[in-house]
């Protein structure tokens, strides 16, 4: 039992935030831009709303992806880019971009 408590404590960040929140380089900003997403190597694209984003990744509305899965993401006016699923629930999915976005691009996408 003590072992389980120690493991749980190790995943809690300062101020009670989940540990993944402390690993981010920067905070995400709200966005409502549409995105197309497909699994790498697949032809079927699905359309999602980007809920928030940063230079490193984004959160999209919707699930059905497995952590570690490689996907291709098309955001607004940008060329398709690679991303990796970091986490996914039934309501949302967190993606990490394979190439960081320039801060000006993030600012533009958050304003749309």
LINDAMO-V991392 format. One record per run of one state. SS is the DSSP state (H for helix, E for strand, - for the rest). FROM is the first residue (numbers start at 1). LEN is the number of residues. If there is no record, write none. Layout:
BEGIN
SS:FROM:LEN + SS:FROM:LEN
END
This chain:
BEGIN
-:1:1 + H:2:9 + -:11:1 + E:12:1 + -:13:1 + H:14:3 + -:17:1 + E:18:1 + H:19:4 + -:23:6 + E:29:2 + -:31:3 + E:34:6 + -:40:6 + E:46:8 + -:54:3 + E:57:5 + -:62:8 + E:70:6 + -:76:5 + E:81:8 + -:89:3 + E:92:6 + -:98:5 + H:103:9 + -:112:1
END
